[in-house]
Each structure stands twice: as C-alpha cells, then as structure tokens.
Amino acid sequence: MQSNVEEQFHAAMLNIYECSVRLKPPYRATRFLQMVQGNGGKAAADQLLSGASPSAGFTELFLRGRENLKLSVEFLVLQAPWASLFSEEQLAVARKRLVEVGVTPPPPHAHERLMNLPRQAGT
C-alpha cells in the first residue's frame, strides 16, 4: 500500500507532464507519462534516477531553457516532502545532474508552488 506522501508524489509527477504541455511550444513527454501511469510516480522516478545519464526528457527541458528544468524529476525529488522518499544516493544523482547544467537545486526544504498549480479541467 502506498503512503499518503507517495500518492501525493505520484500526483506531482503527473503534474510535471501537465505543466510541460503548457510550455510554448508544448512538450508532450508521452514516454514519461506512460511510465508514471504504468508503474507509479515513485517507481518511475527510481527508474529515471538509476540511469547512467539524464533522460531524453531532461535534455529536452534543458534545450528549451534551463528554467524549464524546474519541471524535471531531478528538481522535483529534491523538494520537501518528496525528498524523504528517496535515498541519499538518488538525491545526490538528481543534484549533480542539475548542477552540471548550471541549475541551482532547490533548497532541501523547498516546495515549489509550480507543483501546486490547479489542474486543468478534463485532466
């Protein structure tokens, strides 16, 4: 059974997709969405953080502008309360990926308002 924090994290992962669709031009990370819907948000994040290099989605967000990496799994997992779901090793991977491309990771107890945007009707 998932914890309440894990369920909320799953919703935050789905929100990453919803927010990326609102970018100009829209970014539809369909493989990411399938992974989250099929495996759950926590398992999807575990998989993405276990890779030797950042995902294609991370790269795409970076190419659209560093500020868009606030929509990355790496940025999300470093925020409270989500960070408590991940190992120190996973958090170090996320932090390193962001720093390597010149993005300041969120402070350890930050919670981005971005993840609290209202959902669009019909999603």
C-alpha positions as CSV (number, residue, x, y, z in Angstrom):
1,M,0.0,0.0,0.0
2,Q,1.3,3.5,-0.9
3,S,1.8,6.1,1.8
4,N,-0.1,9.4,1.5
5,V,3.2,11.1,0.6
6,E,3.8,8.6,-2.1
7,E,0.3,9.2,-3.5
8,Q,0.9,12.9,-3.4
9,F,4.3,12.4,-5.2
10,H,2.5,10.4,-7.9
11,A,0.1,13.3,-8.4
12,A,3.1,15.7,-8.5
13,M,4.8,13.6,-11.2
14,L,1.6,13.7,-13.3
15,N,1.6,17.5,-12.8
16,I,5.1,17.7,-14.3
17,Y,3.6,16.3,-17.5
18,E,0.6,18.7,-17.4
19,C,2.9,21.7,-16.8
20,S,5.2,20.7,-19.7
21,V,2.2,20.6,-22.1
22,R,1.7,24.2,-21.2
23,L,5.1,25.3,-22.3
24,K,5.4,27.3,-25.5
25,P,5.7,25.2,-27.7
26,P,4.1,22.4,-25.8
27,Y,6.3,19.5,-24.7
28,R,4.4,16.2,-24.6
29,A,6.6,13.7,-22.7
30,T,4.5,10.7,-23.6
31,R,7.0,8.1,-22.6
32,F,7.3,9.8,-19.2
33,L,3.5,9.9,-18.8
34,Q,3.2,6.2,-19.7
35,M,6.0,5.3,-17.2
36,V,4.2,7.2,-14.4
37,Q,0.8,5.9,-15.2
38,G,2.0,2.3,-15.7
39,N,4.5,2.0,-12.8
40,G,3.5,4.8,-10.4
41,G,5.3,8.0,-9.7
42,K,7.9,6.7,-7.2
43,A,8.9,3.7,-9.4
44,A,9.2,6.0,-12.4
45,A,11.4,8.4,-10.5
46,D,13.5,5.5,-9.2
47,Q,14.0,4.3,-12.8
48,L,14.9,7.7,-14.2
49,L,17.4,8.4,-11.3
50,S,19.1,5.0,-11.8
51,G,20.1,5.7,-15.4
52,A,23.8,6.4,-16.1
53,S,22.8,9.7,-17.8
54,P,19.8,12.1,-17.7
55,S,16.7,11.1,-19.6
56,A,15.7,12.4,-23.0
57,G,13.1,14.5,-21.2
58,F,15.7,16.1,-19.0
59,T,17.7,17.0,-22.1
60,E,14.6,18.3,-23.9
61,L,13.6,20.6,-21.0
62,F,17.2,21.8,-20.8
63,L,17.2,22.6,-24.6
64,R,14.0,24.7,-24.1
65,G,15.8,26.7,-21.4
66,R,17.3,26.0,-18.0
67,E,14.4,27.4,-16.2
68,N,12.3,24.6,-17.6
69,L,14.3,22.1,-15.6
70,K,12.1,23.0,-12.7
71,L,9.7,20.5,-14.4
72,S,12.3,17.7,-14.2
73,V,12.1,14.7,-12.0
74,E,15.5,15.7,-10.7
75,F,14.2,19.0,-9.4
76,L,11.0,17.5,-8.0
77,V,12.7,14.8,-5.9
78,L,14.9,17.3,-4.1
79,Q,11.9,19.2,-2.7
80,A,10.2,18.5,0.6
81,P,8.3,16.4,1.3
82,W,9.3,14.2,-1.7
83,A,13.0,14.0,-0.8
84,S,12.1,11.7,2.1
85,L,11.0,9.1,-0.4
86,F,14.5,8.8,-1.9
87,S,17.9,7.6,-0.8
88,E,20.8,10.0,-0.3
89,E,22.4,8.4,-3.4
90,Q,19.3,9.2,-5.5
91,L,19.2,12.7,-4.2
92,A,22.9,13.2,-5.0
93,V,22.3,12.0,-8.6
94,A,19.5,14.5,-9.0
95,R,21.5,17.3,-7.5
96,K,24.6,16.5,-9.7
97,R,22.5,16.4,-12.9
98,L,21.1,19.9,-12.2
99,V,24.4,21.4,-11.1
100,E,26.2,20.0,-14.2
101,V,23.9,22.1,-16.4
102,G,24.1,25.2,-14.3
103,V,20.8,24.9,-12.4
104,T,20.7,25.7,-8.7
105,P,18.9,22.8,-7.0
106,P,16.1,23.7,-4.7
107,P,16.9,24.2,-1.0
108,P,16.4,20.9,1.0
109,H,13.1,22.1,2.4
110,A,11.7,24.0,-0.6
111,H,8.3,23.2,-2.0
112,E,7.8,24.8,-5.4
113,R,4.4,26.5,-6.0
114,L,4.7,25.1,-9.5
115,M,3.6,21.7,-8.2
116,N,0.5,23.2,-6.7
117,L,-0.9,24.7,-9.9
118,P,-4.6,23.9,-10.3
119,R,-5.3,21.0,-12.7
120,Q,-6.9,21.8,-16.0
121,A,-10.4,20.7,-16.5
122,G,-10.6,17.2,-18.0
123,T,-7.2,16.1,-16.9
